[in-house]
Amino acid sequence: MRAFVVTSPGQTRVEDVEPPAAVPGEVVVDVERVGVCGTDHEFLTGDMAYLHSGHARYPMRIGHEWCGVVSAVGDGVDASWLRRRVTGDTMLGCGACATCAAGRRYLCPNRQEIGIRGGRPGALAEQLAVPVTALHALPPTVGPAAGALVEPGGNSIRAAQAAGAASGVRIAIWGPGTIGLLTALFARAAGAQVHVVGLTDESLAFARTLGLPASIDMAPGSFDAAIDATNGASAPGDALRAVRPGGRVVCIGIAAEPSRVDTRDLVFGDITVVGLLSGSPGLAAAIDRYATGAVDPTPLVAATVGLDEVGRALAGVRPDGAGPGPKVHVDPRL
């Protein structure tokens, strides 16, 4: 089968590789759609932290935002999974440690991450092997574009929930990218009053087309909660200054360098700060919101390309005819 491979920093190619086998406890999925995200870009540049910690190494088979159809099942897997449309959890815990036993496999120190960590091949290929325990079935109302946005949606709905999104709650969200915009949509669907913050009016233009108020700066202390969904080291401090005393700050973005926050501001403001790693606990809720139409993520998809165009997309080249959204999808069948 064909698969996209990052062979070294800045070097990629599409290779013919052995297709996956349905080993015991796993299924093989024919991939319909895959999202390209910031983590994938970090593997292209060589900046991804796992490359330096030893949890990942080149060559890398990337891609962790995906959906598809189960085409084969291994021993011990219920045959009813065959021909079902699915997506799946990226974080695959070992299942044997205390963290996994506590139901938090996404924090397992020995985890694999599909297309990211521990040598698990990613979804930028014609087929993908996945443990059945990681699968989530997709209802008919969740099409391929939305299905491949479940994984970032899981992160985003957790961020909205951590910020206390509810009727009348005022939430500022730093970052008009995929995670920031999805978080805003989930928070708005929960009744919150949301405001998106970005660096330029140009970066915020698309947010406004979604009916989201957006601006470059905010008045200090004007929000009940603030969410950093950026890769900027200054954003957590900016978010902290935006919340009222007793408010909440949620950090889901990861900067390339350490962020600086004055903990005196946390103490004197009695501020709650929450860090979020994974969308795993939010996947089912994201699917539900998409299925019911409470949140429509599909406008975020600017274009869908084939495997041969992934390298350019990772390098930041917008596909010909791309729309204004922040997300590029890949259909490995093209």
N, C-alpha and C positions, 0 to 999 in steps of 0.2 A: 504494500500500500504506500501512498505518498504521505510524507510527514514533513513539517517545517522544523528545522533544526538551527539553533544558535551554536555555531562551532567554536567561537571565541569572541572576545569583545569586538563588536562592529562587523562580524562575519556571520553570514547566514546562508542557508541553501535549503532547497526542497529535495529530500532524498527518498529513494525507494527502500523501505524497511520491512522487516517481517511483521505481519499483522498480529495483533494480540490473540492469545488463546483464552478460552473461558475456563480458567482453573477453578478448583473447588471454592465455593463461596463468592465467586465473582461473575460478572456478566461482561459481554462485549456489546458496546454501543456503536451504531453507525451514526457518526456525528453529523448533525444538521447545521449547527451554527456555533461560532466561538467568538467571544469578545476579546479584543486586544486592549490591555490596560497598562497602567504605569509600572506595575511589577514586571511585566514582560519587557518594557522598555529598559528597566534597570538591568535585566539580564543581557540585553543588547549592548549596553554601555559598559558593563562590568561592575556597576556600582552596587548591585544587589548584595545585601549583607550576608546572605547565606553562602555566597561564593567565597567570602573571606573567613567565615566561621567553619567551613568544611561541610556544611549541610547540603551543599549543591556544588556541582562542578560541570564544566563543559566536557563533551557536547550536551546541550540542554534541549529537551523536547518540551516546549512551553505550551501554555494555554490552560486556564482553569475556570473560565466563565463559559459554560457550554450547555447544549441540550442535544438530544438525539433519540434514536429508537433502538431498543434492545433487540439484538439480532442473534444472540447465543447466550446460553446460561450454563454455568458450571455445575458440578455435583453439589448437592445440598441447597441449590437455589430453586425456589418455586417456579415451575414452568409458566405460571401465569404472568411473569414479567416479560415473556417474549412478545415482541411487537408493540410494547407499550412505549409511549413517549415519556422521556425522563430527563431530569437534570440530577445533579449530585453534589454532595459536600466535597469541598476541596481538602479538608483536614481529616486525615485518616489516622486515628490514634492506634496505639498498639493493642488496646483492649485488655491489657493485663496489669497495668499499674494502678496506683491509688487514684490518680487524676482521672483515668478512664472509668474506674469504678464509681467515681463521684458524678459521672455523666458529663464530664468536660473534656471529651476526647480532643477537642481543638486546641487544648493546652498541653497535651501529652508531650513530655520531653523527648519521646522516641517516635513522634509522629512522622508520617510521610505527608506531603502535600502535593496533590496532583499538579504536575507541570511546574513545580516550584522546589520541592525539598525531598531529599531521601531517594532520589533516582526514579521516582514515579513519572512515567511518560505523561505528557500533557495532551490536550485535546486538539491541538492544531495538526490534525491528521484525519485520515478517512475513518479510522476506528479508534476506540478508547476502551481500555479495560478498567472496570470499577468494582470495588466490593459492593455486594448487594446491600450491605448495611448502610452505605452512603447514599443510596438512591432516594429520589423524591419523584413520585409520579406527577405528570403534568396533565391537567384537565384540558379538554378540547378548546376552551376559551383562551388558553395561553399558547400563542403561536411561537414560532422559532425565535423571532426577535426578542419577545418578552422572556422566553425560556432561557435564553443565554444572558439575560439580565437578572436572573434570580440570585446568582451569587453576589454581585454587587448590591442587589436589593436587600439581601440578608444583612449585610453590613449597615446599609442605610437605615433600615427600619429599626435596627438595634440602637443606632445613634439617635434617631427621633425619640424612641422610647426612653433612652437614658436621659434625654433632655427634658423628660416629663411632658411630651407633646400631648395636649388636651385642649379642650375648648377654652379660648381666651388666653392661653399661655403664649407669651411673646418670645420668639426664638430667632436669633441671628445665626446665619450659617456662612462661615468663611469658605469660599471655594466654589466657583461655578462650573466645576467639572462633573463627571458622571456621579460620583458619590455625593457631592454636595447637592446637586440638583435632585437626585433620587431622595435624599434625606428631606429636602424641602417638600417634595411631593407627598411623602409619607406623613410628615408632620402636619402639612395642610389638610390631608385627608382625615387626620385625627382631630381637627378643629383648631389647631394652633395658628397664630398669626406669625407668618414667617417672613424673613427678610434675608436676601442673599447679598454677601459682600465679596467684592472682587477688586482687582488692581486697576482695571481700566473700564471705561464705559463700553468699549468694544467687547471685552470678555463677558460683560453682563448682558449684552443685547439679547442673546438667546434665552437667558433666564426670564427676561421680560416677556418674550413671546409665549412663555408657559403661564403667564399671569402671575409671576412671582415678583414682588417688589425687590428692587436691587439698587445698590449704591456702592460708592468707593469707600466711604467711611461712615461711622456711627457716632452718636452722642454717647459719652460714657454713662454707664449705669442705666441704660434705657431698656434692657431686656431681662427677662426672667432666666433665660439660658442662652448659651452660645456654643456653637459646634465648630471645631477646626477640622475641615475636610480638605486641607491643602498639604503641600509638601514644603511649605515655607516655615523657616525657623522662628519668625516673628509672630506668626498667626496665633499661637496659644496665648501670648501676652496681650495681643490685641483683643482676643475673645474675652479674656479675663476682665479687661477694662470695660467691656460692653455690658457686663451683667450687674444687676442690682445686688445689694447686700443680701445674703442668704440664697443667692442664685446658684446655678450649675454651669460647669464648663465640661464639654465632652470632647475628647481628643481621639479622632479616628485617622487623621492624616499622619504621615511619617515623613519627617524632614531629613535631608541628607546630612545635616549637622545638628548638634544639640540645640534645643530650644532653651531660652532663658525666661524663667518666671520668678518673680519676687514672691516668695512664700509668705512674706508679711502681708501682702495683699490678700492672700487666701485666708490667713488667720483673722485679720481685722474685718474682712468682709464675710466671714463664716461661709466660705464658698465650698461647694462640693465639686470635686474634679473626678471625672471618670475616664479611663482609658479602655478602648475596645480593640481587640485583635482580629476577631473573625466574625463572619456572617453566619457561621454554623447554627447558632440557636435561633436565627431569624429567617431561615430559608422557608419553612412551612408558612409563616405569616406573610412573607413576600409573595409566595405563590397565591395565597388566598386573596390578597389585595389586588393582584393582577387579574385573577380569575373573575372576581366580582366587578371589576372595572373601577374600583375605588381609586386605583392608581394606574395610569397608562404610561409605561416607560418607553414605548416605541418611538416617540418623537426624538429621543436622545440619540438614536442610531442615524448617523450621517450617511453611511454607505456600507454595502456588503461586497467584499472582494473575494478572490480565490487565493489559494495558498501561495501562488507565485507572486502575489502583490503584498504579502505580509511584511517582508523586509522593508519596503518603502513606507508602509503604514507605521511600523515601529520607529522608523527614523523621523517620523513627523510629517511626511509628505501626504497631503490630503488627496484622496482618490479623485479622479476626474468626475465631475458632476456631483460631488459630495454635498449634502445638505449642511445646515448650520449646527447640528448636534455635535456633542463631544466624542461620541463613541463610534469606532469602526468595528464592524463585524466581519467574520470570515465564514464562507461556506466552502468546506473542503471538497465538495463535489463539483465546484465550478472549474 
